[in-house]
Structure formats: structure tokens, C-alpha cells
Amino acid sequence: MADRESIKVVADNRKAFHDYHIIERFETGIVLTGTEVKSIRAGKINLKDSYASVQNGEMWLIGTHVSPYEQGNRSNKDPLRHRKLLLHKNEILRLFLQVKQEGLTIVPLKCYFKRGRVKIEIALVKGKHTYDKREALSKRESQRDIERVMKNRAKDAQ
């Protein structure tokens, strides 16, 4: 039962954590063809520079590159095609309103397999300013320095 619930992360969008403040996360399904699923299983997906958009009441993932499957020949689709995300209608409406009114963006954070199905974790985000990025970087560096000092003191105490 435990391995049914296991999650295998295929791709992360680490750049999103650097460029945006994460406000809220959602787990979505995605509409794919068979060769795209095989290619994603091989880890050939790139979430960098992609985003989600609402068009005609449906959520679409734009700018995600799924490399063509090597043995797929003519059944391969365009690597940069728009892919439909599966969300409840009320979630789509709520996200659409927040994006329009508050100037937020929807970006994918990671792609993973859950119970044999491809899932995309999307997030409602607000862009960081450059001084926010510098502040986060300096916090991370100071935290590393503190941990390094604590580790050295623990070694010296022994």
C-alpha cells in the first residue's frame, strides 16, 4: 500500500523558488500522449521558463519542453506544444481572478509520477525584486556559516 502512494519526482523548477514568492500550491493532472509519458519517465522534461494560463475556461501549460521519444517516430508531438492541465472549474476560476486582479503568475514547480500518473505541481506566485533575491542569498549564506561553526564546535568538543 505504501508504494502505491510513492511519488517519483522527475523534474524540478528550482529557478521558480529563486525568482518568485510562492503563495499557494496546487496539484494538477496533465493531458499527454503516450510517447510524451515515456519521454517524461526518462526524465526528458524541462519546466524552466514555462507558465500556466487560463484560456476559454481551461488551464494550459505553456512553454514546457518535453523532448521527443527516441523510439516514437511519427507518433511524437511538438515538444513545445501547449498542454492542458486538469483542475476543478472553481479552482480555475479562482486562479484566473487572482491573476487578473492581483497581478500574480502561475508557474509549474515540479513534475512527478503519483500512482503511475503524471502530475504537475503549479503555484500561484508573485515576482521577487532583485533586492529580495540578494536578501534570500545572504540569509542562506549566513545560515551555512552558522551551521559550519556549530559543526566545528561539535567536533572540537569531542
Contacts in CASP RR format, 6 or more apart in sequence:
PFRMAT RR
TARGET T0000
AUTHOR 0000-0000-0000
METHOD contacts of the structure
MODEL  1
MADRESIKVVADNRKAFHDYHIIERFETGIVLTGTEVKSIRAGKINLKDS
YASVQNGEMWLIGTHVSPYEQGNRSNKDPLRHRKLLLHKNEILRLFLQVK
QEGLTIVPLKCYFKRGRVKIEIALVKGKHTYDKREALSKRESQRDIERVM
KNRAKDAQ
4 115 0 8 1.000
5 114 0 8 1.000
5 115 0 8 1.000
7 112 0 8 1.000
7 113 0 8 1.000
7 114 0 8 1.000
8 112 0 8 1.000
8 113 0 8 1.000
9 110 0 8 1.000
9 111 0 8 1.000
9 112 0 8 1.000
10 40 0 8 1.000
10 41 0 8 1.000
10 43 0 8 1.000
10 45 0 8 1.000
10 110 0 8 1.000
10 111 0 8 1.000
10 112 0 8 1.000
10 113 0 8 1.000
10 118 0 8 1.000
11 43 0 8 1.000
11 45 0 8 1.000
11 46 0 8 1.000
11 47 0 8 1.000
11 110 0 8 1.000
11 111 0 8 1.000
12 47 0 8 1.000
12 109 0 8 1.000
12 110 0 8 1.000
13 47 0 8 1.000
13 48 0 8 1.000
13 50 0 8 1.000
13 107 0 8 1.000
13 108 0 8 1.000
13 109 0 8 1.000
13 110 0 8 1.000
15 48 0 8 1.000
15 49 0 8 1.000
16 22 0 8 1.000
16 47 0 8 1.000
16 107 0 8 1.000
16 108 0 8 1.000
16 109 0 8 1.000
16 123 0 8 1.000
16 125 0 8 1.000
17 109 0 8 1.000
18 128 0 8 1.000
18 133 0 8 1.000
18 136 0 8 1.000
19 127 0 8 1.000
19 128 0 8 1.000
19 133 0 8 1.000
20 105 0 8 1.000
20 107 0 8 1.000
20 123 0 8 1.000
20 125 0 8 1.000
20 126 0 8 1.000
20 127 0 8 1.000
20 128 0 8 1.000
21 125 0 8 1.000
21 126 0 8 1.000
21 127 0 8 1.000
21 128 0 8 1.000
21 132 0 8 1.000
22 109 0 8 1.000
22 123 0 8 1.000
22 124 0 8 1.000
22 125 0 8 1.000
23 104 0 8 1.000
23 123 0 8 1.000
23 124 0 8 1.000
23 125 0 8 1.000
23 126 0 8 1.000
24 123 0 8 1.000
24 124 0 8 1.000
25 109 0 8 1.000
25 121 0 8 1.000
25 122 0 8 1.000
25 123 0 8 1.000
25 124 0 8 1.000
26 87 0 8 1.000
26 91 0 8 1.000
26 95 0 8 1.000
26 121 0 8 1.000
26 122 0 8 1.000
26 123 0 8 1.000
26 124 0 8 1.000
27 114 0 8 1.000
27 119 0 8 1.000
27 120 0 8 1.000
27 121 0 8 1.000
28 59 0 8 1.000
28 85 0 8 1.000
28 86 0 8 1.000
28 87 0 8 1.000
28 119 0 8 1.000
28 120 0 8 1.000
28 121 0 8 1.000
28 122 0 8 1.000
29 85 0 8 1.000
29 86 0 8 1.000
29 87 0 8 1.000
29 117 0 8 1.000
29 118 0 8 1.000
29 119 0 8 1.000
29 120 0 8 1.000
30 61 0 8 1.000
30 83 0 8 1.000
30 84 0 8 1.000
30 85 0 8 1.000
30 86 0 8 1.000
30 118 0 8 1.000
30 119 0 8 1.000
30 120 0 8 1.000
31 83 0 8 1.000
31 84 0 8 1.000
31 85 0 8 1.000
31 86 0 8 1.000
32 40 0 8 1.000
32 66 0 8 1.000
32 83 0 8 1.000
32 118 0 8 1.000
33 75 0 8 1.000
33 77 0 8 1.000
34 75 0 8 1.000
35 68 0 8 1.000
35 69 0 8 1.000
35 72 0 8 1.000
35 75 0 8 1.000
35 76 0 8 1.000
35 77 0 8 1.000
36 66 0 8 1.000
36 69 0 8 1.000
36 77 0 8 1.000
37 118 0 8 1.000
38 69 0 8 1.000
38 72 0 8 1.000
39 45 0 8 1.000
39 66 0 8 1.000
39 67 0 8 1.000
39 68 0 8 1.000
39 69 0 8 1.000
40 66 0 8 1.000
40 111 0 8 1.000
40 118 0 8 1.000
41 113 0 8 1.000
42 69 0 8 1.000
44 66 0 8 1.000
44 67 0 8 1.000
44 69 0 8 1.000
45 64 0 8 1.000
45 65 0 8 1.000
45 66 0 8 1.000
45 67 0 8 1.000
45 111 0 8 1.000
46 64 0 8 1.000
46 65 0 8 1.000
46 66 0 8 1.000
47 64 0 8 1.000
47 108 0 8 1.000
47 109 0 8 1.000
47 110 0 8 1.000
47 111 0 8 1.000
49 63 0 8 1.000
50 61 0 8 1.000
50 62 0 8 1.000
50 63 0 8 1.000
50 64 0 8 1.000
50 65 0 8 1.000
50 107 0 8 1.000
50 108 0 8 1.000
51 61 0 8 1.000
51 62 0 8 1.000
51 63 0 8 1.000
51 105 0 8 1.000
51 106 0 8 1.000
51 107 0 8 1.000
51 108 0 8 1.000
52 59 0 8 1.000
52 60 0 8 1.000
52 61 0 8 1.000
52 62 0 8 1.000
52 85 0 8 1.000
52 106 0 8 1.000
52 107 0 8 1.000
52 108 0 8 1.000
52 122 0 8 1.000
53 59 0 8 1.000
53 60 0 8 1.000
53 62 0 8 1.000
53 106 0 8 1.000
54 60 0 8 1.000
54 92 0 8 1.000
54 95 0 8 1.000
54 96 0 8 1.000
54 99 0 8 1.000
57 89 0 8 1.000
57 92 0 8 1.000
57 93 0 8 1.000
57 96 0 8 1.000
58 84 0 8 1.000
58 92 0 8 1.000
59 84 0 8 1.000
59 85 0 8 1.000
59 86 0 8 1.000
59 87 0 8 1.000
59 92 0 8 1.000
59 95 0 8 1.000
59 106 0 8 1.000
60 82 0 8 1.000
60 83 0 8 1.000
60 84 0 8 1.000
60 85 0 8 1.000
61 82 0 8 1.000
61 83 0 8 1.000
61 84 0 8 1.000
61 85 0 8 1.000
61 108 0 8 1.000
61 120 0 8 1.000
62 82 0 8 1.000
63 80 0 8 1.000
63 82 0 8 1.000
64 80 0 8 1.000
64 83 0 8 1.000
64 108 0 8 1.000
65 79 0 8 1.000
65 80 0 8 1.000
66 79 0 8 1.000
67 79 0 8 1.000
68 76 0 8 1.000
68 77 0 8 1.000
68 79 0 8 1.000
69 76 0 8 1.000
85 120 0 8 1.000
85 122 0 8 1.000
87 95 0 8 1.000
95 106 0 8 1.000
95 124 0 8 1.000
98 104 0 8 1.000
98 124 0 8 1.000
99 105 0 8 1.000
99 106 0 8 1.000
99 124 0 8 1.000
102 126 0 8 1.000
103 126 0 8 1.000
104 124 0 8 1.000
104 125 0 8 1.000
104 126 0 8 1.000
105 124 0 8 1.000
105 125 0 8 1.000
105 126 0 8 1.000
105 127 0 8 1.000
106 122 0 8 1.000
106 123 0 8 1.000
106 124 0 8 1.000
106 125 0 8 1.000
107 122 0 8 1.000
107 123 0 8 1.000
107 125 0 8 1.000
108 120 0 8 1.000
108 121 0 8 1.000
108 122 0 8 1.000
108 123 0 8 1.000
109 121 0 8 1.000
109 122 0 8 1.000
109 123 0 8 1.000
110 120 0 8 1.000
110 121 0 8 1.000
111 118 0 8 1.000
111 119 0 8 1.000
111 120 0 8 1.000
111 121 0 8 1.000
112 118 0 8 1.000
112 119 0 8 1.000
112 121 0 8 1.000
113 119 0 8 1.000
128 136 0 8 1.000
END
